[in-house]
Structure formats: structure tokens, C-alpha cells
Amino acid sequence: MTAIDLRAEVLGWLDARRDAMLDLLRALVDTDSGSYDKAGVDAVGERLEAFLAGHGVACRRTRLEAVGDIFRFGPETSAETERPNLLLMGHRDTVFGRGEAERRPFRVEGGRACGPGVADMKGGLVMNAFVAAAFAELAPEMPVVFLTTGDEEIGSEASRPFIEAEARRARAVFNAEPGRANGNVVGGRKGGFTYHFDVAGKAAHAGANFAEGASAISELAHKIAALDALVRVEDGVTLTVGLVSGGTSVNTIAPDAHGEVDVRFVTRAQREQLIEDIERIFSTPHVAGTRTAFLRQSESLPLAPSPENEALTRRYLDAARGLGADIAAEFTGGCADSGIASWAGAPTVCATGPVGGKVHTADEYIETATLALRARILAATICSLIQDAGLSAGSRKAFSPM
């Protein structure tokens, strides 16, 4: 079977399974899987495992203690080349707690599917599962791998090394975050991290002993002003001190104050400079007698512009236009696991999942018609990569790097 013949077979296979896609989506949405509900997150993985096992797709499961396990579906490829695989990614955790699926079960009305996590990103999981199943049935030698993790909504700390390892073996990565409401995919994302900082001062009576005190709140205010001075919106650099607290009473010089700052950036160079600048601000007291302790945490990596990412995005958009979807790529300030894959050196495109919107809210939805459409676009993109590599179904020749 040639790559062109394979494309027709795979697209037809997916098109015939529109109802089955909705059935699997219903099962996933009606399973609570908040990030801290390990049992629920793993139950979603087990449901995907059962579906894919029925189509001959192997599963390698890595147990994790505190968050959802790692499920890797697809062939174990040899090391004939540096990057043999075509990697589909998606996370199983949502922002919703236990009981939400019972309160708001899956439903379809007016051409939209609704329910907790339907867009972010259970629709993308279903799409990836069906694409993986299609290639497993019709071209089982093709190195299509589906990796699904369980802690993206809380920073992917546990899953990051697994994503990095798979990305280093990937010729192309497709992350199934929801397509934008206008149908676009995401060609670039900011990276980000947070700092928690604690300022220690010295308490004193605000009237009788003012000069004996050292106000932690005043020091906090100076640090906020210095952090604000690092903002360069035109370059994609933003800092937001979103949480502050401190003091004991209105007539006491504050002995302590606390803050958390959200930091966003686009490039590696910006990241390194921001870390240097921020930690210098925290380490340099303005109010005598104060000191500050700080901790950097919750880091997400950027999906930064690169020739490889742009080439893969163009290929995806060309496949979309060939199937009647005239869409584009856009940049967003939000973070996702696609940044981890891109940071590891893999050509990456994000938001390949079904078109949806209002994520993380009770009004979250996907356009049901786009579930099969986005699956077909993804499959067509994979087939174009196969065709360019000169492979045919049944071939054991590995991909060479892009």
C-alpha cells in the first residue's frame, strides 16, 4: 500500500467512526479526573487502554505515586534513527473535582458536546486514540505513538521527564489541546513559572516605636514595583504579582509579608535573564532590617518559534486546507505540554484537538463535527510525513530526522 493509498484508507476508517468517537468521549467525560484524583485520572487511562487494545495497540504503563500514571500506546521502535516516531500527546487530568461529572454529565445539544473536560482535553484524547487505532489497523509498522499524562493542569512536574524522553525520539509532535474557537491551531506559546517569596521584617508599635521596626510590607511594595519594571509586553514578557498578604494589625510595623508572582516569557534568553533579574530583586533589600526568602516553582516551557515548528505547522495547515478547513496558527500566552516537547528539540504543533471553547468553566464545549474532522486532519498530516519519507505500509524503514 502506498502512502497515498494509506491516506485514503485511514481517512475513510475515521470518517466511518464518528458515532464511536462520541461514545468514547461520553465515557471519558463522565469519569471524574481532576488532577488530584489519581484514581479517576488512571480510570480514564484504563478506558483508553481498553479501547486501543481492541485495535491491537500495545500499552506501556508507568506507575506514579501521587498523580496519574503514564500511558504510552504504540510500537516500541528501534534506534535505527535519532527520531523515528510520530508522537501524539494529551493529558487526562482536568481542573474539576469529584462529583462534577455526575452534576454535569456529557450531553450533546445544538451541535456542541458539553461536560467537564470535554475540550480540555478529553476530546483531544479521543481524537488521538482513534488516529492511533487507525494506523495500528491499517499500517501497524508505522511508528505512531500516543503518550497520555495525568498532571498537566498542575504543572506536569511528574510527567515532564517522560514527555522529554518521548520527544527526543519524535520526528513530529502533535499536542491535542483544544483547537481555538475560530478553528486555529497554536503555533507558539509562552513559557512561565512562579515565585513564592516571604519577606521578614521586625515588628514595632506604629506610633511609640516606629523607628525600631522594619516593615516587611513596605519591602514587599518595593519589590512589586521592581518586578513591574521588568514587564515588556511588546516582547511577550509579563510579570503579575497575583497574591500578597502580610502584617498583624494596622498599628503594628509588619513583621512579615508574602507574595506570589506569575512570570511569562517567549524565549530561552528571556527566561535566563528574568531568573537573574528577579532573584537579584529578591536578594537586594530596600528597607533596612528586612530579608527575603524565595522559591521558583511551577515552571512551564515555551512553544517557541523555530523553523522546525513552523514547517510542521505549515504542513498541518496544508492538510487542513486539503480537507476543506481554512485555518491558521496563532500565538497564545497560555502554557501547555507542547512547550516541553519543543524544548526537548522536537518539531511541535499544538491545539490539534477538536474545536472548542470556554475551557475550565461550566460552559466548556467542543463542536461535535470537528471531532472527526480534526482526527482526519491529523491523520492526513501524518500521511504526508510518511509520503515524504518514502515509506509504504508494511515498511520497516525508520524515519530520518526532518
ABEGO torsion letter per residue (X at the ends): XBAAAAAAAAAAAAAAAAAAAAAAAAAAAABBBBAABAAAAAAAAAAAAAAAAAAGBBBBBBBBAABBBBBBBEBBBBAABABABBBBBBBABBABBBGAAAABBBBBBGGBBBEBGAAOAAAAAAAAAAAAAAAAAABAABBBBBBBBAAAAAGGAAAAAAAAAAAAABABBBBABBBBAAGBBBABBBBBBBBBBBBBBBBBBAAAAAAABBBAAAAAAAAAAAAAAABBAAAGBBBBBABBBEEABAABBBABBBBBBBBBBABAAAAAAAAAAAAAAAABBABBGBBBBBBBBGBBBBBBBBAAAAAAAAAAAAAAAAAGBBBBBBBBABBBAAAAAAAAGBBBBBGABBBBBGBGBAABBBBAAAAAAAAAAAAAAAAAAAAAAGBBBGBABBBBBX
